[in-house]
């Protein structure tokens, strides 16, 4: 009986902290969401994305030029169409499990870009082990990501760490 109440309390706490589950029984709504078409090389736009390790924060990498300006606009539109930010006070959305299709496309593009990464660009072989954006066991995981956090910043707002 105590386990049942304990699980019930945990579920209530998770709901309070994270909101309703992203696992939706309304699959029709999810299939109608706009698709984000990501290609690492678009017609008329040759991207040259590059990985940069942020040495001050272990495990943090930045991929410059990952999305072209049109892809960025498409991504912002897809996020806004989710309806997560309908109130001015809502500036963050967290999702776990079943993620929108556009986020899977981004995950696939990230995996592809990491796999295309030339170890020579990352330094010597020993350095390349530490200087890889993702460990090989993570790259084999399906899906690559199963959690999503989206933050909205207004003009003039700064990202805080």
DSSP file (Angstrom, degrees, kcal/mol; ACC not computed):
  #  RESIDUE AA STRUCTURE BP1 BP2  ACC     N-H-->O    O-->H-N    N-H-->O    O-->H-N    TCO  KAPPA ALPHA  PHI   PSI    X-CA   Y-CA   Z-CA
    1    1 A X     >        0   0    0      0, 0.0     4,-2.2     0, 0.0     5,-0.2   0.000 360.0 360.0 360.0 -41.6    0.0    0.0    0.0
    2    2 A X  H  >  +     0   0    0      1,-0.2     4,-2.7     2,-0.2     5,-0.2   0.887 360.0  53.2 -63.8 -38.1    2.8    2.4    0.9
    3    3 A X  H  > S+     0   0    0      2,-0.2     4,-2.8     1,-0.2    -1,-0.2   0.903 107.8  51.2 -62.2 -40.6    4.5    1.7   -2.5
    4    4 A X  H  > S+     0   0    0      2,-0.2     4,-2.1     1,-0.2    -2,-0.2   0.933 113.7  43.3 -62.1 -46.7    1.2    2.6   -4.3
    5    5 A X  H  X S+     0   0    0     -4,-2.2     4,-2.6     2,-0.2    -2,-0.2   0.882 113.1  53.1 -65.9 -38.2    0.9    5.9   -2.4
    6    6 A X  H  X S+     0   0    0     -4,-2.7     4,-2.3     2,-0.2    -2,-0.2   0.925 110.8  46.0 -63.4 -45.1    4.6    6.6   -3.0
    7    7 A X  H  X S+     0   0    0     -4,-2.8     4,-2.5     2,-0.2    -1,-0.2   0.888 112.2  51.8 -63.5 -39.3    4.3    6.0   -6.7
    8    8 A X  H  X S+     0   0    0     -4,-2.1     4,-2.2    -5,-0.2    -2,-0.2   0.908 110.4  48.2 -63.8 -42.3    1.2    8.2   -6.8
    9    9 A X  H  X S+     0   0    0     -4,-2.6     4,-2.4     2,-0.2    -2,-0.2   0.889 110.9  51.3 -65.1 -39.4    3.0   11.0   -5.0
   10   10 A X  H  X S+     0   0    0     -4,-2.3     4,-2.9     2,-0.2     5,-0.2   0.923 109.9  49.3 -63.6 -43.8    6.0   10.7   -7.4
   11   11 A X  H  X S+     0   0    0     -4,-2.5     4,-2.3     1,-0.2    -2,-0.2   0.906 111.6  49.0 -62.1 -41.2    3.7   10.9  -10.4
   12   12 A X  H  X S+     0   0    0     -4,-2.2     4,-2.2     2,-0.2    -1,-0.2   0.900 112.0  49.0 -64.7 -40.2    2.0   14.0   -8.9
   13   13 A X  H  X S+     0   0    0     -4,-2.4     4,-2.6     2,-0.2     5,-0.2   0.929 111.2  48.9 -65.0 -46.1    5.4   15.6   -8.2
   14   14 A X  H  X S+     0   0    0     -4,-2.9     4,-3.3     1,-0.2     5,-0.4   0.902 111.6  50.0 -59.8 -41.0    6.6   14.9  -11.8
   15   15 A X  H  X S+     0   0    0     -4,-2.3     4,-1.9    -5,-0.2    -1,-0.2   0.903 111.6  48.5 -64.9 -39.8    3.4   16.4  -13.2
   16   16 A X  H  < S+     0   0    0     -4,-2.2    -2,-0.2     2,-0.2    -1,-0.2   0.908 119.7  37.5 -65.6 -41.6    3.8   19.5  -11.0
   17   17 A X  H  < S+     0   0    0     -4,-2.6    -2,-0.2    -5,-0.1    -3,-0.2   0.922 133.2  22.0 -76.6 -45.7    7.4   20.0  -12.0
   18   18 A X  H  < S-     0   0    0     -4,-3.3    76,-0.3     1,-0.3    -3,-0.2   0.510  99.1-131.6-105.9  -6.4    7.3   19.0  -15.7
   19   19 A X     <  -     0   0    0     -4,-1.9    -1,-0.3    -5,-0.4    -2,-0.1  -0.358  57.3 -14.8  84.0-170.8    3.7   19.4  -16.6
   20   20 A X  S    S-     0   0    0      1,-0.1     0, 0.0    -2,-0.1     0, 0.0  -0.265  85.5 -88.7 -65.3 154.6    1.6   16.9  -18.5
   21   21 A X        -     0   0    0      1,-0.1    -1,-0.1     2,-0.1    76,-0.1  -0.284  22.8-136.7 -62.1 145.6    3.3   14.0  -20.2
   22   22 A X  S    S+     0   0    0     74,-0.4     2,-0.9    -3,-0.1    -1,-0.1   0.580  79.8 104.2 -80.2  -9.2    4.4   14.5  -23.8
   23   23 A X        -     0   0    0     73,-0.1     2,-0.4     2,-0.0    -2,-0.1  -0.640  61.6-168.4 -72.7 108.2    3.1   11.1  -24.6
   24   24 A X        -     0   0    0     -2,-0.9    -2,-0.1     1,-0.1     3,-0.0  -0.806  33.0-157.1-107.0 139.7   -0.1   12.0  -26.4
   25   25 A X  S    S+     0   0    0     -2,-0.4     2,-1.4     1,-0.2     3,-0.2   0.573  84.0  85.3 -83.0  -9.5   -3.0    9.8  -27.3
   26   26 A X    >>  +     0   0    0      1,-0.2     4,-1.0     2,-0.1     3,-0.6  -0.583  50.1 161.3 -92.1  73.3   -3.8   12.4  -29.9
   27   27 A X  H 3>  +     0   0    0     -2,-1.4     4,-2.0     1,-0.2    -1,-0.2   0.739  65.6  69.3 -67.1 -23.2   -1.5   11.1  -32.7
   28   28 A X  H 3> S+     0   0    0      1,-0.2     4,-1.1     2,-0.2    -1,-0.2   0.909  97.3  51.2 -62.0 -41.0   -3.4   13.0  -35.3
   29   29 A X  H <4 S+     0   0    0     -3,-0.6     3,-0.4     1,-0.2     4,-0.3   0.899 109.6  50.6 -63.3 -40.0   -2.2   16.3  -34.0
   30   30 A X  H >< S+     0   0    0     -4,-1.0     3,-1.1     1,-0.2    71,-0.3   0.879 107.7  51.8 -67.4 -37.2    1.4   15.1  -34.1
   31   31 A X  H 3< S+     0   0    0     -4,-2.0    -1,-0.2     1,-0.2    -2,-0.2   0.723 104.6  58.0 -73.7 -18.6    1.2   13.9  -37.7
   32   32 A X  T 3< S+     0   0    0     -4,-1.1    -1,-0.2    -3,-0.4    -2,-0.2   0.502  80.3 113.8 -87.5  -3.4   -0.2   17.3  -38.8
   33   33 A X  S <  S-     0   0    0     -3,-1.1    45,-0.1    -4,-0.3    49,-0.0  -0.370  79.8 -96.0 -67.9 147.1    2.8   19.2  -37.5
   34   34 A X        -     0   0    0     44,-0.1     2,-0.4    43,-0.1    68,-0.3  -0.295  37.4-123.5 -63.3 146.7    5.0   20.8  -40.1
   35   35 A X        -     0   0    0     -3,-0.1     2,-0.7    66,-0.1    -1,-0.1  -0.744  12.7-141.1 -92.5 138.7    8.0   18.9  -41.2
   36   36 A X        -     0   0    0     -2,-0.4     2,-0.9     2,-0.0    35,-0.1  -0.890  14.6-149.0 -99.2 115.2   11.4   20.5  -41.0
   37   37 A X        -     0   0    0     -2,-0.7     2,-0.5     2,-0.0    37,-0.1  -0.759  19.3-177.1 -92.3 110.2   13.5   19.6  -44.0
   38   38 A X        +     0   0    0     -2,-0.9     2,-0.4    29,-0.0    29,-0.0  -0.918  10.7 167.3-110.6 127.7   17.1   19.4  -43.0
   39   39 A X        -     0   0    0     -2,-0.5     3,-0.2     1,-0.1    -2,-0.0  -0.993  36.3-136.6-130.9 139.3   19.9   18.6  -45.5
   40   40 A X  S    S+     0   0    0     -2,-0.4     7,-0.5     1,-0.3     2,-0.4   0.772 101.0  34.1 -68.9 -22.1   23.5   19.2  -44.6
   41   41 A X  E    S-A   46   0A   0      5,-0.1    -1,-0.3     7,-0.1     2,-0.2  -0.939  79.6-165.0-133.9 113.6   23.9   20.8  -48.0
   42   42 A X  E >   -A   45   0A   0      3,-1.3     3,-1.8    -2,-0.4     2,-0.3  -0.559  37.6 -86.5 -92.4 158.9   21.1   22.8  -49.5
   43   43 A X  T 3  S+     0   0    0      1,-0.3    -1,-0.1    -2,-0.2     3,-0.0  -0.481 116.2   5.5 -63.0 125.9   20.8   23.8  -53.1
   44   44 A X  T 3  S+     0   0    0     -2,-0.3     2,-0.4     1,-0.1    -1,-0.3   0.463 120.3  82.1  79.6   0.2   22.6   27.1  -53.5
   45   45 A X  E <   -A   42   0A   0     -3,-1.8    -3,-1.3     2,-0.0     2,-0.8  -0.891  58.8-165.2-141.5 109.0   23.9   27.0  -50.0
   46   46 A X  E     -A   41   0A   0     -2,-0.4     2,-0.3    -5,-0.2    -5,-0.1  -0.831  15.7-152.9 -95.2 113.5   27.0   25.0  -49.0
   47   47 A X        -     0   0    0     -2,-0.8     2,-0.1    -7,-0.5    19,-0.1  -0.597  13.3-168.7 -84.3 146.4   27.2   24.7  -45.3
   48   48 A X        -     0   0    0     -2,-0.3    18,-0.1    17,-0.2    16,-0.1  -0.562  16.5-174.8-129.6  67.6   30.5   24.2  -43.6
   49   49 A X        -     0   0    0     16,-0.2     2,-0.4    -9,-0.2    16,-0.2  -0.332   2.3-168.5 -66.9 146.1   29.5   23.2  -40.1
   50   50 A X  E     -B   64   0B   0     14,-1.6    14,-2.5    67,-0.0     2,-0.3  -0.999  17.5-129.5-139.1 140.9   32.4   22.9  -37.6
   51   51 A X  E     -B   63   0B   0     -2,-0.4     2,-0.4    12,-0.2    12,-0.2  -0.695  21.4-170.9 -88.9 138.3   32.5   21.4  -34.1
   52   52 A X  E     -B   62   0B   0     10,-2.7    10,-2.7    -2,-0.3     2,-0.4  -0.985  16.7-138.5-132.1 121.3   34.1   23.5  -31.3
   53   53 A X  E     -B   61   0B   0     -2,-0.4     2,-1.1     8,-0.2     8,-0.2  -0.639   9.2-142.8 -79.7 131.4   34.8   22.1  -27.9
   54   54 A X    >   -     0   0    0      6,-2.6     3,-1.7    -2,-0.4     6,-0.5  -0.800  16.9-168.7 -92.9  96.8   33.9   24.4  -25.0
   55   55 A X  T 3  S+     0   0    0     -2,-1.1    -1,-0.2     1,-0.3     3,-0.1   0.749  77.8  65.4 -64.3 -25.8   36.8   23.5  -22.8
   56   56 A X  T 3  S+     0   0    0      1,-0.2     2,-0.5    -3,-0.1    -1,-0.3   0.735 105.3  46.2 -69.9 -20.8   35.5   25.3  -19.7
   57   57 A X  S X  S-     0   0    0     -3,-1.7     3,-2.2     3,-0.2    -3,-0.2  -0.927  92.7-127.6-127.2 106.3   32.5   22.9  -19.6
   58   58 A X  T 3  S+     0   0    0     -2,-0.5     3,-0.1     1,-0.3    -3,-0.1  -0.246  91.9  11.4 -56.0 128.5   33.4   19.3  -19.9
   59   59 A X  T 3  S+     0   0    0      1,-0.3     2,-0.5    -5,-0.0    -1,-0.3   0.360  94.0 127.2  87.7  -5.3   31.3   17.5  -22.6
   60   60 A X    <   +     0   0    0     -3,-2.2    -6,-2.6    -6,-0.5     2,-0.3  -0.753  32.3 176.5 -92.4 128.8   29.9   20.7  -24.1
   61   61 A X  E     -B   53   0B   0     -2,-0.5     2,-0.4    -8,-0.2    -8,-0.2  -0.945  17.9-151.9-128.0 149.2   30.3   21.2  -27.8
   62   62 A X  E     -B   52   0B   0    -10,-2.7   -10,-2.7    -2,-0.3     2,-0.7  -0.981   4.7-155.3-120.0 132.5   29.1   23.9  -30.2
   63   63 A X  E >   -B   51   0B   0     -2,-0.4     3,-0.9   -12,-0.2   -12,-0.2  -0.900  16.3-152.7-109.4 104.9   28.5   23.2  -33.9
   64   64 A X  E 3  S+B   50   0B   0    -14,-2.5   -14,-1.6    -2,-0.7    -2,-0.0  -0.491  75.0  10.9 -76.6 144.8   28.8   26.4  -35.8
   65   65 A X  T 3  S+     0   0    0    -16,-0.2    -1,-0.2    -2,-0.2   -16,-0.2   0.784  80.5 141.2  60.8  30.8   26.9   26.9  -39.1
   66   66 A X    <   +     0   0    0     -3,-0.9     2,-0.4     1,-0.2   -17,-0.1   0.921  67.8  33.9 -67.7 -44.5   24.8   23.8  -38.4
   67   67 A X  S    S-     0   0    0    -29,-0.0    -1,-0.2     4,-0.0    -2,-0.1  -0.931  81.7-132.0-115.5 136.5   21.6   25.3  -39.7
   68   68 A X     >  -     0   0    0     -2,-0.4     4,-2.6     1,-0.1     5,-0.2  -0.345  37.3 -99.2 -72.5 163.6   21.3   27.7  -42.6
   69   69 A X  H  > S+     0   0    0      1,-0.2     4,-2.3     2,-0.2     5,-0.2   0.900 125.6  49.7 -54.3 -43.1   19.2   30.9  -42.1
   70   70 A X  H  > S+     0   0    0      1,-0.2     4,-2.2     2,-0.2    -1,-0.2   0.899 111.3  49.4 -64.0 -36.5   16.2   29.3  -43.9
   71   71 A X  H  > S+     0   0    0      2,-0.2     4,-2.5     1,-0.2    -2,-0.2   0.893 109.2  52.5 -66.3 -39.0   16.5   26.1  -41.8
   72   72 A X  H  X S+     0   0    0     -4,-2.6     4,-2.6     2,-0.2    -2,-0.2   0.926 110.2  48.0 -61.4 -44.4   16.6   28.3  -38.7
   73   73 A X  H  X S+     0   0    0     -4,-2.3     4,-2.3     1,-0.2    -2,-0.2   0.910 111.5  50.2 -62.4 -42.0   13.4   30.0  -39.7
   74   74 A X  H  X S+     0   0    0     -4,-2.2     4,-2.3     2,-0.2    -1,-0.2   0.895 110.8  49.7 -63.0 -40.6   11.7   26.7  -40.5
   75   75 A X  H  X S+     0   0    0     -4,-2.5     4,-2.5     2,-0.2    -2,-0.2   0.926 109.8  49.9 -64.8 -45.7   12.8   25.4  -37.1
   76   76 A X  H  X S+     0   0    0     -4,-2.6     4,-2.7     1,-0.2    -2,-0.2   0.914 111.6  49.5 -60.0 -42.5   11.4   28.4  -35.2
   77   77 A X  H  X S+     0   0    0     -4,-2.3     4,-2.3     2,-0.2    -1,-0.2   0.917 110.3  50.0 -62.1 -43.5    8.1   28.1  -37.1
   78   78 A X  H  X S+     0   0    0     -4,-2.3     4,-0.6     2,-0.2    -2,-0.2   0.905 112.2  47.9 -62.4 -41.3    7.9   24.4  -36.3
   79   79 A X  H ><>S+     0   0    0     -4,-2.5     3,-1.3     1,-0.2     5,-0.6   0.938 112.2  48.4 -65.0 -46.8    8.5   25.1  -32.6
   80   80 A X  H ><5S+     0   0    0     -4,-2.7     3,-1.4     1,-0.3     5,-0.2   0.858 105.3  59.6 -63.0 -34.5    5.9   27.9  -32.5
   81   81 A X  H 3<5S+     0   0    0     -4,-2.3    -1,-0.3     1,-0.3    -2,-0.2   0.654  88.8  73.5 -68.8 -14.9    3.4   25.7  -34.2
   82   82 A X  T <<5S-     0   0    0     -3,-1.3    -1,-0.3    -4,-0.6    -2,-0.2   0.768 100.1-134.1 -67.9 -24.2    3.7   23.2  -31.3
   83   83 A X  T X 5 +     0   0    0     -3,-1.4     3,-0.5    -4,-0.4    -3,-0.1   0.706  65.2 129.9  79.2  19.8    1.7   25.7  -29.2
   84   84 A X  T 3 < +     0   0    0     -5,-0.6     3,-0.3     1,-0.2     2,-0.2   0.745  69.0  48.1 -77.0 -23.5    4.0   25.5  -26.2
   85   85 A X  T 3   +     0   0    0     -5,-0.2    -1,-0.2    -6,-0.2    -2,-0.1  -0.380  64.1 128.4-119.3  53.2    4.5   29.2  -25.8
   86   86 A X    <   +     0   0    0     -3,-0.5     2,-0.4    -2,-0.2    -1,-0.2   0.736  66.6  59.8 -80.7 -23.2    0.9   30.6  -25.9
   87   87 A X  S >  S-     0   0    0     -3,-0.3     3,-1.7     1,-0.1     0, 0.0  -0.861  82.5-131.0-106.1 140.5    1.3   32.6  -22.7
   88   88 A X  T 3  S+     0   0    0     -2,-0.4    -1,-0.1     1,-0.3    -2,-0.0   0.798 109.0  58.7 -58.4 -27.5    4.0   35.4  -22.3
   89   89 A X  T 3  S+     0   0    0      2,-0.0     2,-0.8     1,-0.0    -1,-0.3   0.649  86.8  88.3 -77.8 -13.7    5.0   33.8  -19.0
   90   90 A X    <   +     0   0    0     -3,-1.7     3,-0.1     1,-0.2    -1,-0.0  -0.764  40.6 147.7 -88.1 112.3    5.8   30.4  -20.7
   91   91 A X        +     0   0    0     -2,-0.8    61,-2.6     1,-0.2     2,-0.3   0.317  57.2  51.8-126.1   6.8    9.4   30.6  -21.9
   92   92 A X  E     -C  151   0C   0     59,-0.2     2,-0.4    -8,-0.2    59,-0.2  -0.996  53.5-171.2-146.0 139.7   10.5   26.9  -21.6
   93   93 A X  E     -C  150   0C   0     57,-2.6    57,-2.8    -2,-0.3     2,-0.4  -0.999   5.9-167.5-128.8 133.5    9.1   23.6  -22.8
   94   94 A X  E     -C  149   0C   0     -2,-0.4     2,-0.4   -76,-0.3    55,-0.2  -0.973   7.1-176.5-119.6 133.6   10.4   20.2  -21.7
   95   95 A X  E     -C  148   0C   0     53,-2.9    53,-2.5    -2,-0.4     2,-0.4  -0.983   4.9-169.9-132.0 143.7    9.4   17.0  -23.5
   96   96 A X  E     -C  147   0C   0     -2,-0.4     2,-0.7    51,-0.2   -74,-0.4  -0.990  58.3  -7.3-132.3 138.2   10.3   13.4  -22.7
   97   97 A X  S    S+     0   0    0     49,-3.0     2,-0.8    -2,-0.4    -2,-0.1  -0.707 116.5  46.7  88.3-115.9    9.8   10.3  -24.8
   98   98 A X  S    S-     0   0    0     -2,-0.7     2,-0.2     1,-0.0    -2,-0.1  -0.536  77.3-172.1 -72.8 105.0    7.7   10.8  -27.9
   99   99 A X        -     0   0    0     -2,-0.8     5,-0.1    46,-0.1    48,-0.0  -0.587  30.1 -85.7-100.2 159.6    9.2   13.9  -29.5
  100  100 A X    >>  -     0   0    0     -2,-0.2     4,-1.2     1,-0.1     3,-0.9  -0.218  38.9-114.5 -60.0 152.9    8.0   15.9  -32.5
  101  101 A X  H 3> S+     0   0    0    -71,-0.3     4,-1.9     1,-0.3     3,-0.3   0.860 114.1  60.1 -58.3 -38.3    9.1   14.7  -36.0
  102  102 A X  H 3> S+     0   0    0    -68,-0.3     4,-1.7     1,-0.2    -1,-0.3   0.833 101.5  53.8 -63.6 -30.4   11.2   17.9  -36.5
  103  103 A X  H <> S+     0   0    0     -3,-0.9     4,-2.3     2,-0.2    -1,-0.2   0.849 105.7  53.2 -72.4 -32.1   13.3   17.1  -33.5
  104  104 A X  H  X S+     0   0    0     -4,-1.2     4,-2.6    -3,-0.3    -2,-0.2   0.884 106.6  53.2 -66.0 -37.9   14.1   13.6  -34.9
  105  105 A X  H  X S+     0   0    0     -4,-1.9     4,-2.0     2,-0.2    -2,-0.2   0.905 109.3  48.1 -63.2 -40.7   15.2   15.2  -38.1
  106  106 A X  H  X S+     0   0    0     -4,-1.7     4,-2.5     2,-0.2    -2,-0.2   0.930 110.7  51.7 -64.3 -44.6   17.6   17.4  -36.2
  107  107 A X  H  X S+     0   0    0     -4,-2.3     4,-2.7     1,-0.2    -2,-0.2   0.922 109.8  49.2 -57.2 -45.9   18.9   14.4  -34.2
  108  108 A X  H  X S+     0   0    0     -4,-2.6     4,-2.5     1,-0.2    -1,-0.2   0.888 111.2  49.6 -62.6 -38.9   19.5   12.5  -37.5
  109  109 A X  H  X S+     0   0    0     -4,-2.0     4,-2.4     2,-0.2    -1,-0.2   0.880 110.2  50.7 -68.0 -37.4   21.4   15.5  -38.9
  110  110 A X  H  X S+     0   0    0     -4,-2.5     4,-2.5     2,-0.2     5,-0.2   0.946 111.4  47.8 -63.3 -47.8   23.5   15.8  -35.8
  111  111 A X  H  X S+     0   0    0     -4,-2.7     4,-2.6     1,-0.2    -2,-0.2   0.935 112.4  49.5 -58.3 -46.8   24.4   12.1  -35.9
  112  112 A X  H  X S+     0   0    0     -4,-2.5     4,-1.6     1,-0.2    -1,-0.2   0.909 111.7  48.6 -59.6 -43.2   25.3   12.3  -39.6
  113  113 A X  H  X S+     0   0    0     -4,-2.4     4,-0.7     2,-0.2    -1,-0.2   0.892 111.1  49.4 -66.7 -39.8   27.5   15.4  -39.0
  114  114 A X  H >< S+     0   0    0     -4,-2.5     3,-0.9     1,-0.2    -2,-0.2   0.919 111.1  50.2 -64.5 -42.5   29.3   13.7  -36.1
  115  115 A X  H 3< S+     0   0    0     -4,-2.6    -1,-0.2     1,-0.3    -2,-0.2   0.804 109.6  51.4 -66.8 -28.1   29.9   10.6  -38.3
  116  116 A X  H 3< S+     0   0    0     -4,-1.6    -1,-0.3    -5,-0.2    -2,-0.2   0.604  83.3 118.1 -81.0 -11.6   31.2   12.8  -41.1
  117  117 A X    <<  -     0   0    0     -3,-0.9     2,-0.6    -4,-0.7    -3,-0.0  -0.343  67.4-129.6 -60.9 128.6   33.6   14.5  -38.7
  118  118 A X    >>  -     0   0    0      1,-0.2     3,-1.3    -2,-0.1     4,-0.7  -0.717   6.1-149.0 -83.7 118.2   37.2   13.9  -39.8
  119  119 A X  G >4 S+     0   0    0     -2,-0.6     3,-0.7     1,-0.3     4,-0.3   0.789  97.2  65.1 -58.6 -26.4   39.3   12.7  -36.8
  120  120 A X  G >4 S+     0   0    0      1,-0.3     3,-1.3     2,-0.2    -1,-0.3   0.875  97.2  55.4 -62.6 -35.6   42.3   14.4  -38.3
  121  121 A X  G <4 S+     0   0    0     -3,-1.3    -1,-0.3     1,-0.3    -2,-0.2   0.741 103.4  57.0 -66.4 -21.6   40.5   17.7  -37.8
  122  122 A X  G << S-     0   0    0     -3,-0.7     2,-0.3    -4,-0.7    -1,-0.3   0.448 115.5-108.6 -91.7  -0.1   40.2   16.8  -34.1
  123  123 A X    <   -     0   0    0     -3,-1.3    -1,-0.3    -4,-0.3     5,-0.0  -0.724  66.2  -7.5 109.9-161.1   43.9   16.3  -33.5
  124  124 A X  S  > S-     0   0    0     -2,-0.3     4,-2.6    -3,-0.1     5,-0.2  -0.180  77.1 -98.8 -68.9 167.3   46.0   13.2  -32.9
  125  125 A X  H  > S+     0   0    0      1,-0.2     4,-1.3     2,-0.2    -1,-0.1   0.904 124.1  48.3 -56.2 -46.1   44.4    9.8  -32.4
  126  126 A X  H  > S+     0   0    0      1,-0.2     4,-0.9     2,-0.2     3,-0.3   0.901 114.4  46.2 -63.3 -40.0   44.6   10.0  -28.6
  127  127 A X  H  > S+     0   0    0      1,-0.2     4,-2.5     2,-0.2     3,-0.3   0.849 104.4  63.2 -68.6 -32.5   43.2   13.5  -28.5
  128  128 A X  H  < S+     0   0    0     -4,-2.6    -1,-0.2     1,-0.2    -2,-0.2   0.832  94.6  60.6 -63.7 -32.3   40.5   12.5  -30.9
  129  129 A X  H  < S+     0   0    0     -4,-1.3     3,-0.5    -3,-0.3    -1,-0.2   0.932 116.5  31.6 -59.8 -44.6   39.0   10.0  -28.4
  130  130 A X  H  < S+     0   0    0     -4,-0.9     2,-0.4    -3,-0.3    -2,-0.2   0.773 115.7  62.0 -80.9 -26.8   38.4   12.9  -26.0
  131  131 A X  S  < S+     0   0    0     -4,-2.5     2,-0.4    -5,-0.1    -1,-0.2  -0.230  76.4 108.2 -99.2  45.1   37.8   15.4  -28.7
  132  132 A X        -     0   0    0     -3,-0.5   -18,-0.0    -2,-0.4     3,-0.0  -0.982  68.0-135.9-119.5 132.6   34.7   13.8  -30.3
  133  133 A X  S    S+     0   0    0     -2,-0.4     2,-0.4     1,-0.1    -1,-0.1   0.797  90.0  24.1 -57.9 -30.2   31.3   15.5  -29.7
  134  134 A X  S    S-     0   0    0    -20,-0.1    -1,-0.1   -23,-0.1     2,-0.1  -0.999  81.7-118.8-137.5 136.9   29.7   12.1  -29.0
  135  135 A X    >>  -     0   0    0     -2,-0.4     4,-1.7     1,-0.1     3,-0.7  -0.417  34.2-114.5 -66.2 151.6   31.0    8.8  -27.7
  136  136 A X  H 3> S+     0   0    0      1,-0.3     4,-1.0     2,-0.2    -1,-0.1   0.843 114.9  56.7 -60.6 -35.2   30.5    5.9  -30.2
  137  137 A X  H 34 S+     0   0    0      1,-0.2     4,-0.3     2,-0.2    -1,-0.3   0.853 107.0  50.0 -66.5 -31.7   28.1    4.1  -27.9
  138  138 A X  H X4 S+     0   0    0     -3,-0.7     3,-1.4     1,-0.2    -1,-0.2   0.880 104.4  57.8 -70.5 -38.2   25.8    7.2  -27.8
  139  139 A X  H 3< S+     0   0    0     -4,-1.7    -1,-0.2     1,-0.3    -2,-0.2   0.759 103.5  54.0 -64.4 -24.0   25.9    7.5  -31.6
  140  140 A X  T 3< S+     0   0    0     -4,-1.0    -1,-0.3    -3,-0.2    -2,-0.2   0.555  85.2 111.0 -85.6  -8.0   24.4    3.9  -31.9
  141  141 A X    <   -     0   0    0     -3,-1.4     2,-0.4    -4,-0.3     4,-0.0  -0.423  68.8-120.1 -72.4 140.0   21.5    4.7  -29.6
  142  142 A X  S    S+     0   0    0      1,-0.2     2,-0.1    -2,-0.1     4,-0.0  -0.991 101.4  23.0-123.9 123.2   18.0    4.9  -31.1
  143  143 A X  S    S-     0   0    0     -2,-0.4    -1,-0.2     2,-0.2     3,-0.1   0.696  84.9-147.2 -72.2 160.7   16.6    7.4  -30.8
  144  144 A X  S    S+     0   0    0      1,-0.2     2,-0.4    -2,-0.1    -2,-0.1   0.914  87.3  22.4 -59.8 -43.4   19.7    9.5  -30.4
  145  145 A X        +     0   0    0      1,-0.1    -1,-0.2   -42,-0.1    -2,-0.2  -0.969  54.4 175.8-124.9 141.6   17.8   11.9  -28.1
  146  146 A X        +     0   0    0     -2,-0.4   -49,-3.0    -3,-0.1     2,-0.3   0.198  68.5  61.6-126.3  13.7   14.7   11.1  -26.1
  147  147 A X  E     -C   96   0C   0    -51,-0.2     2,-0.4     2,-0.0   -51,-0.2  -0.972  59.3-169.7-138.0 153.2   14.4   14.4  -24.2
  148  148 A X  E     -C   95   0C   0    -53,-2.5   -53,-2.9    -2,-0.3     2,-0.4  -0.988   8.0-173.4-147.8 131.7   14.0   18.0  -25.5
  149  149 A X  E     -C   94   0C   0     -2,-0.4     2,-0.5   -55,-0.2   -55,-0.2  -0.997   8.8-173.2-124.7 126.6   14.2   21.4  -23.8
  150  150 A X  E     -C   93   0C   0    -57,-2.8   -57,-2.6    -2,-0.4     2,-0.4  -0.983   2.9-168.4-120.7 127.2   13.2   24.5  -25.8
  151  151 A X  E     -C   92   0C   0     -2,-0.5     2,-0.5   -59,-0.2   -59,-0.2  -0.892  10.4-146.9-113.1 145.6   13.7   28.0  -24.3
  152  152 A X        -     0   0    0    -61,-2.6     2,-0.4    -2,-0.4    -2,-0.0  -0.949  13.2-168.8-112.1 129.4   12.3   31.2  -25.8
  153  153 A X        -     0   0    0     -2,-0.5     2,-0.2     4,-0.1     3,-0.1  -0.968  13.2-140.5-118.4 133.3   14.3   34.4  -25.4
  154  154 A X    >   -     0   0    0     -2,-0.4     3,-2.7     1,-0.1    -2,-0.0  -0.525  46.2 -74.4 -83.6 156.9   12.9   37.8  -26.2
  155  155 A X  T 3  S+     0   0    0      1,-0.3    -1,-0.1    -2,-0.2     3,-0.1  -0.274 124.9  21.9 -52.6 131.1   15.1   40.4  -28.0
  156  156 A X  T 3  S+     0   0    0      1,-0.4    -1,-0.3    -3,-0.1     2,-0.1   0.143  94.4 123.3  94.3 -19.5   17.6   41.7  -25.5
  157  157 A X    <   -     0   0    0     -3,-2.7     2,-0.4     1,-0.0    -1,-0.4  -0.426  51.5-144.3 -70.3 150.0   17.4   38.7  -23.2
  158  158 A X        -     0   0    0     -3,-0.1     2,-0.4    -2,-0.1    -4,-0.1  -0.921  16.9-112.7-117.5 145.9   20.6   36.8  -22.6
  159  159 A X        -     0   0    0     -2,-0.4     2,-0.4    -6,-0.1    -6,-0.0  -0.603  33.0-151.9 -72.9 127.2   21.1   33.1  -22.2
  160  160 A X              0   0    0     -2,-0.4    -1,-0.0     1,-0.1     0, 0.0  -0.816 360.0 360.0-102.6 145.6   22.1   32.4  -18.6
  161  161 A X              0   0    0     -2,-0.4    -1,-0.1     0, 0.0    -2,-0.0   0.405 360.0 360.0 -99.6 360.0   24.2   29.3  -17.8
